[in-house]
């Protein structure tokens, strides 16, 4: 590519040369920030989906910066004359975790892209809109990557989610919750499509009260299936929705940032979309025939293994899971399971839950041990 430097305003001292220098510096910052984000999701999260999104974003930035109209920036670099080289931030963002690194570099990248957009409007206006589009894509990537970091931390050590219905009465429900939490279960999903909303709210509040008393450190999570309104009204820790419910985006608007948002995914496309749209964990399946819910077909093993390999957002295998299925599930890369009848319909639900958690630990020694401290 031949670049004509004759009669170019950037070759002369003054404001226009400064604009080109600002554009060049912002181009370098943006590329560096995107590379760091890509490295975190690739090497720390081992997330193929987010890595591909980050790589595509970085490559598209490179393609825009390679346009002939932006090449003059290369010839005005003046490190000795840069007055900002020795300037030090008074309070730099901390780097104590992968999320800190993501936050700092997403901020750096978005600021650099904004500067590129503004400077390009002066010297290469045809490219300004491209930088704006890239900035919005970075916002989406940041939300997905940092959401994954938050979800991994929040669900660390949780390998089993037990789906509990309203039981025959309050006492039976209390006994079930008490026994499961005493056994070390740290995630409960309230799921009952037969009882009315007032009763569902009451059961959810019951579950929350027991969980807070048993686990004052907040380690026990209570989510509500389907009924986002009930989850919000009762102060639950989260909600779990499927394709027949509110979309992930709309559910997040309703429940806000505090609540966990689970999403059922029956395909790789649904799993990828859930990550981008704000889900905190996935229910993947159905894996086997279930006594509590009918399915037209079961998810093929290829789907489960692909999701496990591509997505680092926490995933729970769902649908007919029992103790006998765990080796099959874990061999596909799924680390967590959500069960209903295998636990709540057992003669001894607490013992059944312990057996599942212990078997998952045996199959996956890297899992954090279930809670065993006295309650």
N, C-alpha and C positions, 0 to 999 in steps of 0.2 A: 504494500500500500504506500503510495507516494503522498506525502503531506506537504502542501505548499505553504511555506512560512513567510513568503513575501507579502508585504502590506497587511500583516496580521497584527491586530491591536495588542495581542498578548505578548508580543516581543518587545514592547515598549514599557518602560517603568510607568507605574500609575495604577489606578483602580482596576482596570480590566485585567491586568496581569495578576493582581491580587485575587480577583474572582476565580481565575483559572487555578491559582495555587490552592484556594479554599476547596475547589471542586476536586482537585487531585488528592488532597489530604482526606477529604470525606470519602472518596472512592476507596482509599486504602483502609480507612477505619471500618467501612461497611463490610468489605471483603474479609478482613481479619475477624470481625465479630461473627459473621456467618460461619466461618470456618470453626471457631470455637464451639458454637452451638451444635454444629454438625458432629464435631468430635465427642461432645458430651452425650448426645443421644445415640451415637454409634458405639462408643467404647464403654461408657458408664451404664447406659440403659440397655444396650444391645437391642435397640429398637429399629428394625429394618424399615418400617413404615415412616417413622419420623426422620430417619436418616435420609431416605429418598426425598422427602419433602425439603429437607434442609439442603441437600445436594442440588436439587433442581433450582431452588431459590438462588443459591450461590452461583451456579452456572448461568442462570438467566441474567444475573447482575453482571457477570463477566462479559456476556454477549452484548449488553447495552454499552458497557464501558469500552468495548472494542470498536465501536462505531467510529468512522473517520472524523465525524464532527466533534468527538471528544478527545481525540489524540493530542491536540496542542497542550493539554495539561501536563504531558510527560516532559515538556521542555522548559517548564518554569519552576521545577523543583529547586528550592533554595533552603536547604536545611540550616546552613550557617546564618541565614537571614531571618529565620523563623523565631519571632519573639516569644512564642509559646512553648518552646522546647523545654525550658527549665521551670515552667509553671507546674506546681504540684497541687492536686486537689486537697482541700482542707479536710474533707471527710469522705474518703473513698468507700464504696460499697464493700461490705465484708465478703470474704471468700471462704466460708466455713463449710459449705456443702455444694453439691452439684447444682441445687436450685439457686444458690447464690451466684454461681458462675453463669447460669442461664439468665438470671435477672439482669446482671451487670452487662452482659454482652447483647442481650435483646435491647436494652436501653441504648447502649452504644450504637448498635446497628440501626435502630429506628431514627435516632438523632442524626446519624450520618446520612441516611437516605433522605431525610427531610432537607438537610443542607444541600445534598446533591440536587434535589428537586428545585430548590430555590435558586441555586447558582446556575443550573442548566437553563432556567428560564431566561437568564441574561445572555448567555453565550451560545447555547445550543437548545433552543426552545422546543425542538421536535422531540427531545428525549425526556423532558420534564415529567410528562404523564407516565412514562415507563417507571421512573423512580417512585412515583406515588403508588402505583400498583404493587411494586415490590415491597414497599413499606407496609401496606395492608396485609400482604401475604406473611410478612414477618410477624405482625401482630397475631395472626391466626396460629402460626407455628409456635410462638412463645406461649400462648394459652394452652396449647396441646402439650407441649414439653413440660411446662411448669405444673400443669394439672397432673401429668403422669408422675412427676416427682412427689407432689403432695399426696397422691393416692397411694403410691408405694409406701410412703412413710406411715400414712394413716392405717393401712391394712397390713402392715408388717407383722408377721407372726400369726396372722389369721389364716387358717387353712380350711376351716369349716364354717359354713353359714347354714343354720337350721331354720327351715320354714315352719312356722307354728300357726295353726288356725286358732279360732277363739275358744276351742274346747267346749265342753258341755256347760260349764259355768265358771264363775270367777275363781273359785277355789281350785278347780282342776287346772285352770290356766296358770294360777300362781304356782302351784306345785310343779308344773312343767317348767316354767321359767326358772324357778329356784334351783331345780335339779340340774338343768342344763348349764346354768352359770356356775354352779358349784363344781360341775365336771370340767370346767375350763373352756366351754364354748364362749366365744367373744363376739359373735355376730348372729343376731336374730332378725329374721324377716317375718313380719306379721302379714299373713296372707290368708284371707277368708272372704270368699265371694258370696257367702250365704247370709252372713249377719248384716244387720243394718248399720248405717253410718254412725249413729250414736254409740252403739256397742263397740264398733271398730275403734272409735276414738277412745273409748274407755279402756279397752284392752291394750291399746298402744300406750296410753298413759300409765297403765299398770306395769307394762313391760319396762318402760323407762324408769319408773320409780324403783323397781327391783334391781335393774341394771345399775342405777346410780348408787344404791345402797350397797350392793355387792361389790361394785368396782368404782369406788369414789375417784379413782384416777382417770376415769373416762375411757378406759380401755374397752369396755363393752359397748357394742354398736347395735342400735335398734333401727331398722328401716321398715318402711311400709310398702307393700306391693301395690302397684297400680294407682292407689288413691293418693295423688299428690296433695290434694286439699287436706286430707286427714293427716298426712305427714307434717305439713306446715302448721296446721292448727294445733296439733298435739305436741309440737316441739321435738319431733323425732330426729334422729341423727341423719336420716336420709330417706330417699324414695327409690323404688326400682320400677322401671317402666319397660314396656315392650312396644312392638310395632303398631299395636292397636290402641296405644295410649297417646298422650301428648308427645310431640317430637322432643328430641333431646334439647334442642335450642329453647323451645317454649317451656319445657319443664325447668330448665335452669333459670329462666326468668322468674318462674313462680317460686322456686325453693331458695333462690339466692345462692351466694357463694359459700355459706357455711355448711350447708347440707351436702352429704354425699349423694351422688346420682349414679345409680346402676342402670344399665341398659342391656336388654336381651338382644343378642346378635345371632341370626341364623345363616349369615353369609359373611364372607370376607369383606364385601363392600359395606355391609351394615356395621361391621366391627371398625373398619377404618373411619367411616363417617362418625361413629359415636365418639371416637378419640378426638377428632377435629371439632366436633360440636359441643364438647364439654362433659362427657361422661367421666366418672371416676373409677368405675369398674365395669366389667362385662359379665353377662351370663351367657355362656356359649353352649349350644346344643340345639335341640334335645339329643342327648346321647343314647338313651335307652327308653324302652316303653315304661310308662309311669302309671301308678295306681291312682295318682291324684290329678292328673291332667292328660287329656288325649292329644296325640300328635298324628298328623298325616304321615310323616316320615321322620326318620331319625337322621341326625347330622352325620355325614360321611366322615370317617377318620381323617381323611385328607384335609377337610376344612378345619378340624380341631388342631391338627399338627401345624397347619399353615398359620393360623391365628397365633398359636403359641410361639411360633418362630418369628413372626413379623411384628407383633405388638407386645410392648412391655407393660401396658396398662394392666392392673390386676384382673385376672379372669377366673371365673368359677364355672366348672362343668355343671350343667343342669340337666334334669330329666331322667328319672328312674335310677339315680345313682345309689348303689349299695356297697357294702364292704367288699364284696366279690369283684366289683368293677374297678377298684382303685388302681390296681396294677396296670390295667389296660389304659386308664385315663392318664396316669402319670407317664406311661411310656410314650404318650403323644405330646408330652411337654406341659400339660395342664397341671398346675400346682395346687389348686383349690377346688373344692366341690361345694355345691349347695344341695342339701337333701331335705326331704320332708318325711315320708312314711318310714324310711329306713331307720329313722330315729324316733319320731313322735309316736309311731304305731308299734314300736318295739315293747316287749314286756318290761324292759328296764331302759328307758330312753337315755339316761345318763351314761349307763354302761355302753350302750350302742354308740353314743357320741364319742366317748373315750376310745373305743375300739377303732373308729374311723380316723380320729386324729393321730392315734399311735401308729396306725398302719401307714398313714401319709408320712409321718416322721420317719418310719422305717424305710419307706421307698424313696424318701427325699431327705437325707440327713442334714442338708443345708437349711431346712426349715427351722425357724425359731420354735423352741419347745412350747407346748401349750401351757397355759397358766396353771400352776399347781400349788401356788402359795395358799395357805389357809385363808378362808373367807369368814 
